Amino acid sequence: MCFVLYAGTSREISGKEWREDAPDLSVTSLNERETPIAAHFSKPLVQCIGSTAGCGCDFPHVMSQNGEWPWFDDDEPEPEPELAERDRYNRARLVALLRETGEETVELYGVWDGDFDFTTPPAIRETISVEAILQPAFRFKEQGLYIVTITRADP
């Protein structure tokens, strides 16, 4: 099963299909099976953001364990260099993509593929800065709805 990351915005994020021969972030419209997930967003447009894995599995995430999420510290052992580079790349590309939206806030919601029950509210709601995603200890919490504040980079 795959982790899936959805973004709620006021206007469309430029779409890009995932390609196996050139893995990168992708942005796609919701398919019919995914449309119930939109009920969790206050923004009018919801799209799926894929990582270099095609799904959202290469975005840093944690699963709920008895209603809580394991904690990761900055002093955790560094993963293998290839995994660490992939993690940094996905974080950086996601932050760049969110900044490119031109929006002041973007809503992000991560769930396991197929967990589209719109009657169950998100397990948590957090407001974070877009820069928080770049922190090595940051992980998207399963069924967590994030209001991501976007700051403009200085010219």
C-alpha positions, 0 to 999 in steps of 0.5 A: 500500500502507498502513502498518498499526498494531496494538495488543496489550493485556490488555483490549479498547480501545473500538472505533470505526469510521473515518468519511470524513465525520469522520476520526479514530482508529479501533479495529477487531478483526482480520479473518480475513486479519490474524489471523496478526499476533497471533503477534508479541504477548505480550498476549492481545488484538490490534486495529488502530488506524487514523489519520485516513487510515483506515489507519495512513498518517497515523501517523509511520513509516519504511520499512526501507532495507537493514535500517536506518531513515533517521534524522530529527532535530528540526532537520529542516525543518518540513512544510507547516502542514496536514501538520504539524497532521495529524501532531501530531493523530494523535500526540496522539490515539494517546497519549490512546487508549493512556492511556485503556486503563488498561494499564501497557504496550501493544504496538504493531507497524507493518507494511505491509498484507498483511505478516502473516508470523508466521514472521518475527520483528519487525525490532526490539523497543524499549521507549519511553515513551508520551511519545516518540510525541509527539516530532517526530522519532519515527517507527514503524519498519516491522516494529518491535514497541514496548513502550510504557510508559504513565505516568499523567497527574497529576490 
